[in-house]
Amino acid sequence: MMTLKEKLRRGVPTIGTWLTLAHPALAEIAARAGFDWVAVDLEHSSITIRECEDLLRVLDLAGTTPLVRLTANDSDLIKRVMDSGARGIIVPSVSTPEEAELAVEAVHYPPRGRRGVGLARAHAYGADFPGYLKRLEREAVVVAMIENSQGVDNAQAILSVAGIDAYLLGPYDMSASLGVAGRLSHPKVEAAIAKVRDAGRRARKPGGLHVIEPDPAALRRRIKDGFGFIAYSLDTRIYDTALRAALKGLRSPR
């Protein structure tokens, strides 16, 4: 079976989803649904590092690739989530190639990187450090989120950094940085997305968007658009829309 890293390298479209609630049952359900990857979102949730490790454990054992979206491009946080068993990271607001390089270095040990060595869950608590070193090189994924005007301008340089495997666009933050907050179909936002997508094609790095609402038709459109790393909705939106759809039309208007 191909790893996520290999799928990205070969241009195989991958679809994941987002966890913002810390219950392990939700992680297991998402993993068993068949997503290529599932990301624990630390940036926009109240999930703690302790809860994150539990979710990573469930995702791993349930057979999907566990990723973590960080709160920031923080080498200490990267070390902790990688030690906890993340197979890769999604780094918010990458604006320069230097920031991309810092993220890659934080994932890898010297001489390639600068990550400190410790023995934790990822290393079978010390029982399989050599095996982890091999898995790290073979499987570790670093995804750069490009979500502001500076990142758009530097997209080609960011995506040319060795060790960056894919990108993810952040259209809401991007729209705000372009002065049209929340107007995702504004020509400025569409032009920025096209610029990053073109840079990704030149660098041969797949990328995509977060399809916020659980809409299969929108997901198919994004795949048709040529995106190869797509986040499909998130736990809260899937739960909310399913419940509302079930009740729609069953109650008389007040």
C-alpha positions as CSV (number, residue, x, y, z in Angstrom):
1,M,0.0,0.0,0.0
2,M,1.3,3.4,-0.9
3,T,2.1,5.9,1.8
4,L,0.6,9.3,1.8
5,K,4.0,10.8,0.9
6,E,4.3,8.4,-2.1
7,K,0.8,9.3,-3.3
8,L,1.6,13.0,-3.2
9,R,4.9,12.4,-5.0
10,R,3.1,10.4,-7.8
11,G,0.2,12.9,-8.1
12,V,-2.5,10.6,-6.8
13,P,-5.4,12.7,-5.4
14,T,-5.8,12.4,-1.7
15,I,-8.7,13.4,0.5
16,G,-8.7,14.0,4.2
17,T,-10.8,15.6,6.9
18,W,-10.4,17.7,10.0
19,L,-10.9,16.9,13.6
20,T,-11.6,19.8,16.0
21,L,-13.4,17.7,18.8
22,A,-11.2,15.6,21.0
23,H,-13.4,12.5,21.4
24,P,-11.6,9.3,20.2
25,A,-14.8,7.8,18.7
26,L,-15.0,10.7,16.2
27,A,-11.4,10.0,15.2
28,E,-12.1,6.3,14.7
29,I,-15.2,6.9,12.7
30,A,-13.3,9.3,10.4
31,A,-10.4,6.9,10.0
32,R,-12.7,4.0,9.2
33,A,-14.7,6.0,6.6
34,G,-11.7,5.7,4.3
35,F,-10.0,9.0,4.2
36,D,-6.4,9.1,3.0
37,W,-5.5,11.2,6.0
38,V,-7.1,12.9,9.0
39,A,-5.7,16.0,10.6
40,V,-6.0,16.9,14.2
41,D,-6.6,20.7,14.2
42,L,-4.7,22.4,17.1
43,E,-5.0,25.9,15.5
44,H,-8.7,26.4,15.7
45,S,-9.8,24.1,18.5
46,S,-9.4,23.6,22.3
47,I,-7.6,20.2,21.8
48,T,-4.7,19.8,24.1
49,I,-1.4,18.1,23.4
50,R,-2.4,15.2,25.6
51,E,-5.7,14.8,23.8
52,C,-3.9,15.1,20.5
53,E,-1.7,12.1,21.3
54,D,-4.8,10.0,22.0
55,L,-6.4,11.0,18.7
56,L,-3.2,10.2,16.8
57,R,-3.1,6.8,18.5
58,V,-6.7,6.1,17.4
59,L,-6.2,7.3,13.8
60,D,-3.0,5.3,13.5
61,L,-4.5,2.1,14.8
62,A,-7.7,2.5,12.7
63,G,-5.6,2.6,9.6
64,T,-5.4,6.2,8.3
65,T,-2.5,8.6,8.1
66,P,-2.6,11.0,11.1
67,L,-1.5,14.6,10.5
68,V,-1.6,17.6,12.8
69,R,-2.3,21.2,11.9
70,L,-0.2,23.3,14.2
71,T,-1.0,26.4,16.1
72,A,2.1,28.0,14.5
73,N,5.4,27.2,12.8
74,D,6.9,26.3,16.2
75,S,9.8,23.8,16.4
76,D,9.0,22.8,19.9
77,L,5.4,22.0,19.1
78,I,6.5,20.1,15.9
79,K,8.8,18.0,18.0
80,R,6.0,17.1,20.4
81,V,3.4,16.1,17.9
82,M,5.9,14.1,15.8
83,D,7.1,12.3,19.0
84,S,3.4,11.6,19.7
85,G,3.0,9.8,16.5
86,A,2.0,12.3,13.8
87,R,3.1,11.2,10.4
88,G,3.2,14.8,9.2
89,I,2.3,18.4,9.9
90,I,0.2,21.1,8.3
91,V,1.9,24.4,8.9
92,P,-0.2,27.6,9.0
93,S,0.7,30.9,7.4
94,V,3.9,29.9,5.6
95,S,4.9,33.2,4.0
96,T,8.6,32.7,3.0
97,P,10.9,29.9,1.9
98,E,12.8,30.4,5.1
99,E,9.7,29.6,7.1
100,A,9.2,26.5,5.0
101,E,12.7,25.4,5.6
102,L,12.3,25.8,9.4
103,A,9.3,23.5,9.4
104,V,11.1,20.8,7.4
105,E,14.1,21.0,9.7
106,A,11.9,20.7,12.8
107,V,10.5,17.4,11.5
108,H,13.9,15.8,10.8
109,Y,16.9,14.9,13.0
110,P,20.5,16.1,12.2
111,P,22.2,16.3,9.9
112,R,19.1,16.9,7.7
113,G,17.3,18.9,10.3
114,R,17.5,20.1,13.9
115,R,14.9,18.1,15.8
116,G,15.9,17.0,19.3
117,V,16.0,13.3,19.9
118,G,13.7,11.8,22.5
119,L,12.0,8.4,23.0
120,A,8.2,8.5,22.9
121,R,5.2,6.9,21.3
122,A,6.5,7.4,17.7
123,H,9.6,5.4,18.6
124,A,7.7,2.6,20.4
125,Y,8.8,4.2,23.6
126,G,12.4,3.5,22.8
127,A,12.0,-0.1,21.5
128,D,12.3,0.8,17.8
129,F,14.2,4.0,17.3
130,P,16.1,2.6,14.2
131,G,12.8,1.7,12.6
132,Y,11.4,5.1,13.3
133,L,14.3,6.7,11.5
134,K,13.5,4.7,8.4
135,R,9.8,5.5,8.7
136,L,10.5,9.2,9.2
137,E,12.4,9.4,5.9
138,R,9.8,7.3,4.1
139,E,6.6,8.7,5.4
140,A,6.9,12.2,7.0
141,V,4.8,14.8,5.2
142,V,5.2,18.5,5.5
143,V,2.3,20.6,4.1
144,A,2.6,24.4,3.8
145,M,-0.5,26.5,4.2
146,I,-0.4,29.5,1.9
147,E,-3.0,31.9,3.2
148,N,-1.8,35.5,2.9
149,S,-0.6,37.8,0.2
150,Q,3.1,37.4,1.1
151,G,2.8,33.7,0.8
152,V,1.1,34.0,-2.6
153,D,3.9,36.2,-3.8
154,N,6.5,33.7,-2.5
155,A,4.6,30.6,-3.5
156,Q,7.1,29.4,-6.1
157,A,10.0,29.7,-3.7
158,I,8.1,28.1,-0.8
159,L,7.0,25.1,-2.9
160,S,10.6,24.7,-4.3
161,V,11.9,23.9,-0.8
162,A,13.1,20.3,-0.4
163,G,10.9,18.5,2.1
164,I,7.7,20.4,1.3
165,D,5.4,17.7,0.0
166,A,2.2,19.7,-0.6
167,Y,0.4,22.9,0.0
168,L,-3.0,23.8,1.3
169,L,-4.7,27.1,0.5
170,G,-6.4,29.1,3.2
171,P,-9.0,31.2,1.3
172,Y,-10.6,32.9,4.3
173,D,-7.3,34.2,5.7
174,M,-6.2,35.0,2.1
175,S,-9.2,37.0,1.5
176,A,-8.6,39.0,4.6
177,S,-5.0,39.7,3.7
178,L,-6.1,40.9,0.3
179,G,-8.6,43.4,1.9
180,V,-11.8,41.5,0.9
181,A,-12.4,39.4,4.0
182,G,-14.9,36.6,3.5
183,R,-15.4,37.3,-0.2
184,L,-14.0,34.0,-1.4
185,S,-15.2,34.5,-5.0
186,H,-13.7,38.0,-5.3
187,P,-11.3,38.3,-8.4
188,K,-8.4,39.1,-6.1
189,V,-8.9,35.8,-4.2
190,E,-9.4,33.8,-7.4
191,A,-6.3,35.3,-8.9
192,A,-4.3,34.4,-5.8
193,I,-5.5,30.8,-5.8
194,A,-4.6,30.5,-9.5
195,K,-1.1,31.9,-8.9
196,V,-0.4,29.4,-6.1
197,R,-1.9,26.5,-8.2
198,D,0.4,27.5,-11.1
199,A,3.4,27.6,-8.8
200,G,2.5,24.1,-7.4
201,R,2.3,22.7,-11.0
202,R,5.7,24.1,-11.8
203,A,7.2,22.8,-8.6
204,R,5.3,19.5,-9.0
205,K,3.8,19.8,-5.6
206,P,0.2,18.9,-5.2
207,G,-2.2,21.1,-3.2
208,G,-5.7,22.0,-2.5
209,L,-8.4,23.7,-0.5
210,H,-10.4,23.0,2.5
211,V,-14.0,22.3,1.3
212,I,-15.7,23.5,4.5
213,E,-19.2,22.4,3.9
214,P,-19.8,18.7,3.5
215,D,-20.7,18.9,-0.2
216,P,-19.7,15.9,-2.4
217,A,-20.3,17.9,-5.6
218,A,-17.9,20.7,-4.4
219,L,-15.4,18.0,-3.6
220,R,-15.7,16.5,-7.1
221,R,-15.3,20.0,-8.6
222,R,-12.1,20.6,-6.7
223,I,-10.6,17.3,-7.9
224,K,-11.6,18.2,-11.4
225,D,-9.9,21.6,-11.0
226,G,-6.7,19.6,-10.5
227,F,-6.2,19.8,-6.8
228,G,-4.6,16.7,-5.2
229,F,-4.6,17.4,-1.5
230,I,-8.1,18.3,-0.3
231,A,-9.5,18.6,3.1
232,Y,-13.1,17.6,3.1
233,S,-15.2,19.4,5.8
234,L,-14.7,18.9,9.5
235,D,-16.3,17.0,12.3
236,T,-18.6,19.8,13.6
237,R,-19.9,20.8,10.1
238,I,-20.6,17.2,9.1
239,Y,-22.4,16.5,12.4
240,D,-24.4,19.8,12.2
241,T,-25.5,19.5,8.6
242,A,-26.5,15.9,9.0
243,L,-28.7,16.7,11.9
244,R,-30.3,19.7,10.3
245,A,-30.9,17.7,7.1
246,A,-32.6,14.9,9.1
247,L,-35.0,17.4,10.7
248,K,-35.7,19.6,7.7
249,G,-39.3,19.7,6.8
250,L,-40.4,17.5,9.8
251,R,-41.5,20.4,11.9
252,S,-44.2,22.9,11.2
253,P,-43.0,26.5,10.9
254,R,-43.7,28.5,14.0
